[in-house]
């Protein structure tokens, strides 16, 4: 059924298709009983997938990555599609339109996407009002926060501070985005000095767990040092990784701008994750994302040290059944290997 719908949606440009999907999801929640029917058919529940971390219950390890629900308008329908946690944003303090269009390109042959969105956001106040309508929610919500494009890097700390202050009561965790390739010079904040300043401020403003999201294009030694420094300065977890600007991954890449996500970065993301996990597994909580589109790939990341998995691009190519499919097959893989709970499998290849 989704293949037919996808063929229609792919006739539209990606942003229009996303809006059509959004309105479809909102529509079913306006019709009595439809949301419950969707949840019944698209949610897989199994105690073997449950984890309790940070005083929060995660019904399964699969989450939607930041960038899919930028303004926190799809929280309920995404929950009904079976996710174990949801990340909204990236949210910026002030509204901003993002980069000029076109800014999303499908790489259909590679089952990948190239985007240069640039933190398009309706701004902190609008997103906050949207979240207030549903929070506290039935699964953990992560607020992905980022600085405005017009904010110079030497004033970036102020943007993150105001966002933490305002969203502190309306999320369960924070994801600090300093790794998008689409905001000029943002990745320059991936340095130990800024990390120290960031957590010195953040730990005074919130008791909520804070994750740092890093880019896969960093030199591996620099990435490890950044992660170690983040943990030492108070990070509760690392999200590995954001999109890649490695345009050599495919001859189908025509635009030399924006970040690549999807199958093109599967191997790159897995290897990057594995090298970092070797150094910091057991010292913090790890979330793996980047090219994950199956239970087999998710299981590899879990055995390498990931407590949680995030998907985005595969959700577009495979469809709304993906979360249920990964969770059900993941439960089978865990039982096949003799694990009683997913927590026993986390880092199994590192023990």
HUURBEL-V914493 format. One record per helix or strand. SS is the DSSP state (A for helix, B for strand). FROM is the first residue (numbers start at 1). TO is the last residue. If there is no record, write none. Layout:
ss-><SS & SS>
from-><FROM & FROM>
to-><TO & TO>
//
This chain:
ss-><A & A & A & A & B & B & B & A & B & B & B & A & B & B & A & B & A & B & A & A & B & A & B & B & A & B & A & B & B & A & B & A & A & A & A>
from-><2 & 14 & 34 & 47 & 51 & 56 & 62 & 75 & 85 & 96 & 104 & 108 & 112 & 121 & 124 & 140 & 153 & 173 & 186 & 192 & 209 & 220 & 237 & 244 & 247 & 259 & 263 & 281 & 284 & 295 & 308 & 313 & 322 & 342 & 348>
to-><9 & 30 & 42 & 49 & 53 & 58 & 69 & 80 & 91 & 96 & 107 & 110 & 115 & 121 & 132 & 145 & 167 & 177 & 189 & 205 & 214 & 232 & 240 & 244 & 249 & 262 & 280 & 281 & 289 & 303 & 311 & 318 & 336 & 345 & 350>
//
